[in-house]
Amino acid sequence: MAAVTRGSFTVFRRLLSQQYRRRCFRLQTVRCVRTVQPLSFSCGRDLQVFSSRMLHTAVVSRGPIVQFKLSDIGEGIMEVTVKEWYVKEGDKVSQFDSICEVQSDKASVTITSRYDGVIKKLYYDVDATALVGKPLVDIETESSSEVIQEEDVVETPAMAREEHTHQEIKGHKTQATPAVRRLAMENNIKLSEVVGTGKDGRILKEDILNFLAKQTGAILPPAPPPAPPPAAAAAARPVSTASAAKAPPTTPRPAFTGRDVTEPLKGFHKAMVKTMTAALKIPHFGYCDEVDLTRLVSLRSELRSISEARGVKLSYMPFFIKAASLGLLHFPILNSSLDEGCQNITYKASHNIGLAMDTSQGLLVPNVKNVQLLSVFEIAQELNRLQALGAAGQLGTTELTGGTFTLSNIGSIGGTYAKPVILPPEVAIGALGKIQILPRFDASGQVVRAHIMNVSWSADHRIIDGATMCRFSNLWREYLENPASMVLDLK
């Protein structure tokens, strides 16, 4: 018995020695078991269990399983529809990796991971309804204390606002997720020096990377994200982009199931019901006119190659939007809103001009912010970005909210006239028909070829009269028929 005890202590010391541990790590698992197993008959069962546990713990260090919850995405949204999962159980994810895409009645949002770890559980199926504050996935993290601390801060329902955390820096608050703060810390970047492009000035990962690129001397191209592949662009073609080269018509395949199908309204269709129901409470006033775009067609053909050399596709829409903004400077009531009690008018300082966009998800109306401060080229650049987001189904709340005036280019699909419906709380909207080559008389009475486009306006007749709408349309038409006159008013 004493000999057995002395033998067990000898083996125990050898297991703890550094030389023996190195030897075990070089060996395969089968060889380690084969080495320890003969000693277990003489040393007892406890030593065998202890040695195997020690070797397993030394090789694999696992963190806690964290419930990644759906935090508040703003706008009073309490539920979303899970449209697509980018991960499955057992997949390894890193920070900023996409987990899933969810869709509310206002926008589509891609949920990204804040942790490094392994997906252990998905709580919802595709097309299921996920609730704010409830878990989306379980992630087995690779670290412990830091993850638990972030979980306590971010996932508290009272503080979960787009996963924001706040920090007082030089008298004002900066907003960023813990993952973004860690990225800034690792690169020795002060958040107070970074300009946030997210909602309410939130600092995004892209802001940190752009700031870092500038600090290191990298040159960032002014062009927007690369255009989607032709297949994706065809699936989500924006109504607002006019193109000289028409895509070949595609015949939709008939769908016949032989039975009635009932499904609940979700996402953007549900939002359309709510918005259009409110819109029909507005007494609409309609006005139509035609615009001769012959000079604008010539000007665009001259500027097109210059714009494409800068990486931006130039359509007619930037000119339409800029002309509308110049007109709104003279008729600010068209860029206003009326309160629910019809007691007060708010004149909007910013010209956030929306454009109706036909996507695979339905009709969306993103808007170009602060058009009154942008050049035609900058508007085209922003339209390219919105087009890419729309084709990818990535238009967010920032792009889809805050509009003050809307243009809809239904002519890019087909049609000459339309009766557009006002998007509350806006008070005016315009629908643009297709550009047609038609015969017209010039100043000398000769018949000439002219590029004619029809426009249909709708206005809130409670605060806008026909004369105001007509004068605005005349000024807008003048800018487009004589685009050189826009140069005098550009800022």
N, C-alpha and C positions, 0 to 999 in steps of 0.2 A: 504493500500500500504506500509506503514512504517513497519507494522508487517511482511509482506512478505519479505521486504528487510532485516530486522533483522534476520528472519529465514534463509535466504540464506547465510548470513555471518556466522551464527552459524554452518550450515552444512559445509561450506567451511573450517572453522577452524578444524572441526572434521576430515575432509578428509585429512588434512595436518598433523595431529598429528600422532606421531609414534605408539601410541597404536591402533589407528583405522586402520592404514596401515597393521600392523601385523594381525589384525583380518581379513582384507580383503584377505590377502594372504592365510590364513588358510581356507577361505571359497571357495566354488566352484564358477565358473563364473556365473552360473545361480542365485545363491543366491546373488551375488554382484549386478547383474542387478535388481533383485527383490527389493533390499534395496534402490537403488537410484531411481528407476522408480517412486514410488509414490511422491517423492519430486520434480520430474521434472514438475509436473502439477502446482506447486506453485512457484518453483524457476526459471522456464523459461528453454528454450531449450539450452541456452549457457552453463549452469552448467552441464547438462547431457552430452553434447559432451565433455566438458573439463575433467570431471571425468573419462569417459571411455577412453579417450586418455591417461590420466595420468596413469591409471592402466595398459594399454597395453604397454606403454613405459617402465614401471618399470619391467614388467615381461620379455619382449623380447627385446634384443639389437642386431640389425643386422648391419653387416658391408657392405661395398660397393661390388658391383659385378665387379669382375676383369676378363678381357679377358686373358686367359692363352694361350700365343702364342707359335708356334713352332719355336724355335730358331735355329740358324745355328749349324748343327751337324758335320761340317767340310767336308774335301775332296771335296769341291766345289759342294756339294749336294744342290739342290734348291727345290726338291720335293720328297715326299715319298708316299708310299701306306699304308693306314690304314688297318692293318691286323685283329685287334681284339680290341674291347672295353671291358675294365674291369669294367666300371661304366656305369650307366644310369642316366637320368635326375631325380633329387630328392635324389640321393645317397649322403651320407655324407662321406667326405674324410678327411684324415689327411696328414701331411707331410710325404713324402716318399711312400705313397700309390700309387700303379700302376694305371695309368689312361687308357693307351692304348699301343698297340704295333704297331710300324710303321716299314716299310721295305723300304730301299733304294736299289739302284743297287749294294751296297757294303756290307750292313749288316742289321740285325734286331736290333732295339733299343726299349727298354721299356721306355715310358715316365712316369715319376712319378710326383706327386703333390708337389708344394713348399708351399702350403697353407692349412690351416684348414678351412673347409667350406662345402658348399652344391653345387653339380653340378646343374646348372640351364639350360645349353644348350649344346648340342653336335653339332658341325659344320659339321661333315662329317659322311657318312655312311661307312660300312665295304667295303673295296676294292676301296674306293674313293681316289683320289689323293689330298694330303694336301701339301700346299706350305709353304716354310720357311718364317717366319715373319708374317704369318696369324694366326688368332685365332684357337685353337683346341676346347676349351671348355670355358664356362663362369662359374666362381665359385663365389658364394656369400660367402664372407669371414666372419670370426668371429671377426676380428680386423680391424681397419681402417687406422690409420696413418702409422703404421709399414708396412702394406701391400702395401699401395700406394707408399711409399718410395722405397721399393724393386722393385716394378713394374717399376718405372721410371729408376732405375739403370740397371736392367737386360734386359728389353725388348726393349731397344734402339737398332735398327738394327745395328748400327755401333759397338756396344759393345757386341752383342749377339753372343758369341762363346762358344757353349756347356754350356751356362748359367754360364760362368766364371765371377768371380769378382776377382780383384787383390788387393793385400795388400803388401806394402813394410815392410819386417821384416828382420832385420839384413842384409841388403844389397841385399836380393834377394826376388823375388815375390812368394807368395803362391797363389794357385788357388783353389777355392772352391765356392760352391753355398752359397747364404745367409742362406739357411736352415742348411747346414753343419756347417757354422760358428756359427749359433745359438746353435747347438748341442754342439759344442766345448766350447762355452761360458758358457752354462748351467752346464757343467762338469768341468769348470776351467782348460781347456786344451789349451795350447799355440800351435797355428798352426805351428809355427816354429819348434816344437819338433816332429811333426808327419810326417812320410814319406808317400807321396802320391803314390798310385799305379795306378792312372788313367793316361790318355793320357797327355803327357807333364808335368808329376808330379802332376796332379790334385789330391787333397785330396777328397776322397769319404767318404760316411757315414760309410762304412765298416772299413776304416782306423781309424776313430775316435773310433769306437766300439772296434777294436782290441787293440788300444792304451790304451783305458780305461780298458780293461780286464787285460792287463799287469800291469797297475798301481795298480789295486785292487788285484793282485795276482792270478787271474784266469789263468788256464792252457788251452791254446788253442790247440786242437788236430791238428797234422800235416796233417791229412787226408783232401782231397778235399771235396766239397759239396756232400751230399748223392746221391747215384746213383738213376736214375729215375726208376719208376716202370717198370715191364717187358713190359707192353703195350707201354709205351713211348719209351723204348729202342728199341723195335721192329720197331716202326714208324720212328725212326731216328738212324739207325745203322751206326757207322762210318766205312768207308772203311779201316781206318788205324789200326783197332784193330783185331788181329787174336785171335781166340778162339778155344780151343781144342774141346769143346762141341758145336756141330753145332745145331742151332735151327731148328725145323721141318720146312720143306719147306712150304711156303704158296702160294697157287695158286691164282693169281690175278683174280678178277671177271671181266668178259668181259663187256665192255661198248659199247652199241649200241644205238644210238639216232635216227638213220634213217634220219638224215639231217646234212648238213655241219655246223660247228660251227666256227666262227671267233672271236678271242679275241686279244686284244693288248698285246704285250710283256711287262711284268712288273718285277720289282725287280731283282732277281738273274738271271732270264732268259735273261733279257735285258742286264745285266752285262756280261753274257756269250757270247752274240753276239759281244759285243764290244771287249772283251778280246781275243776271238778266232780269230776274224778278224785281230787283230794286231799280233797274234801269227803266222798266216799263212804267214806273211811277212818275217819270220825267216827261213833261209835254215836249215832244220833239218838234223842231222846226227844220225843214229840209231846203237845201239850195243846191243847184247844179250849174256847172259851167264847163267850157272846154278851153284847153290851153294848147297853144302852138309851141312845141318843144324843138322846132327845127334848129334854132341857134344853140340850144343846150345840147342837142345830139352832136353837133359839130364840136362844141367845146369839150364834151366828155371824151370824144374820140382822140382829141389832142392830148388830154391830161391822163388818159388811161395808161399809156406806156410808162409815163413818169411815175405814176402811183404804183404800178406793178413792180417797177424797179426798186421801190422802197418796201416791197413785200405786202402791199395792201391792194385788194381788189376794189376798184372804183365803179360803183353802180350809179344810177340816177337818184337813188334814195337820199344820199347825203345832201344833194342840192335841194330836194323837196323839203327835207327837215330844216336845213339852214334858212331857206326862204320863209318857212313857217315861223321860225324863231324871230326873224327880222320883222315879220308882220305882227307878231305878238307884242313887240316893243311899242307898236303904235296902238294896238287894241288889247291892253292887258286884261280886260274883262273875260276874254276867251281863254285866259290862263289862270282862271280863278276857281273857287269852289264855293258851294252854298251849303250852309249848315242844315241839319235835319229839320229845324224849326222854321227854315226859310226866313230868318231874321238878320243874318249877317253874311257878308261876302268876304272871302279871304283871297286877296290878290297874291299869287305865288311869285316869289322872287326868282326862283329857278325855273328854267324851261326844261323840264324833264319830259321829253317827247317820246311817246311810246310808238311801237310799230307792231302791228298784228303779225304773228308768225305762225305758219302752218307746220306743225311737227307731228311726229308719230304719236305723241301723247295727246294731241288735240291742239286747239287754238290757245296760244300763249301771247302775252303782250309785254315783252320786256321794254325798257325805256332807256334812252341815252340821257345821262345826267348832265345838267348845266350846259345845254346846247348854246346858250347865249355867249358862253366863254370859249367855244370850240371853233376851229376852222373846219372847212369842208373836208380836208384830209383827215383831221382828228376824228370827225364824225364817221368817216368811212372806216377808219381803224377800229373804232368802237363797234361798228356794225359787223365787221369781220369777226370780232371776238364774240359778240352775241350769237352770230350765226354758228360758229363752232360749238358754243355751249348748247345751243338749241339742237344741233345735229347729234350731239353726244347725250342729250337729255340731262344736262347739268345746269340748267338755268336755276338760279337760287332766288331766295327771297329778296336779296339786294337788287337783283336785276328786274324783278317782277313787281316791285312796289314803288310807290312814290311818284307815279306818273302824273303829269299835269295837263297833257294834251296828246292826242293820238292821231296817227296816220295809218291807214290800212291799204296796202298795195294789192288789192284783190286782182288787179290786172296781170300780175305775174303768173296767175293760174289761168285766168280767162275771164272775160266779162268786161262790159263797158261802163255800166252804171250799177250802183248799189244803194242801199238805204242803211247806212251804218247806225249802230246803236251806241249811245253814249255810255262810257264806262264810269260809273259813279266813283269818287265824287267829282269827276271832271265835268265840264259843261259844254265841250265841243269835240267833234271828231270828223275826220275827212277820209273818204274812200277814193282811191285812185284807180281808174280803169286802165286797160291795156293801151299801149302806144300803137296807133294805126297810121299808116301812110295813106292820106286822103287828098283829093284835089281841093285846092283853095285858091281864092283870088288874091293877088298881091296888090300893092298900092297903085300900080299902073293898070290894074284890071286884067292882068294876064293870069291864066290858070297855071299854078305851080304845085309841085309835090310838097306836102307839109306833114310833119309828124304831129299828129293830134292825140291828145289825151283828155279824157273826161274826168271831172272830179265831182264828187257828191259830198256835200257837207250836212252834218246834223248838229243842231245847237239846242241848248236848254232855253226854251221860249219863256221861261219864268223871268230870266234876267237878261236874255240876249234877244234883240229884235232883228228883223230881217235886214234892215239897212246896215247894221253893224256887221252882220255876217257877209253881206254883199261887198262892203268896202274892204274887209279883210281879204276876201277871195280875190278881188281885183288887184290888191297890192301884191299878194302872193303870186298871182299869175304874171304880173309885170316883172317881178324878179326873175321868173323862170323863162319868160319869153325874151327878156333882155338880160341875160346873166351877167353881162359886164356891169350893169347897174348895181349888182350886189357888192362889187368891189368898193363902191363909195361908202357903203354902210357897214362893212366888215370891221371888226375891232380886234 
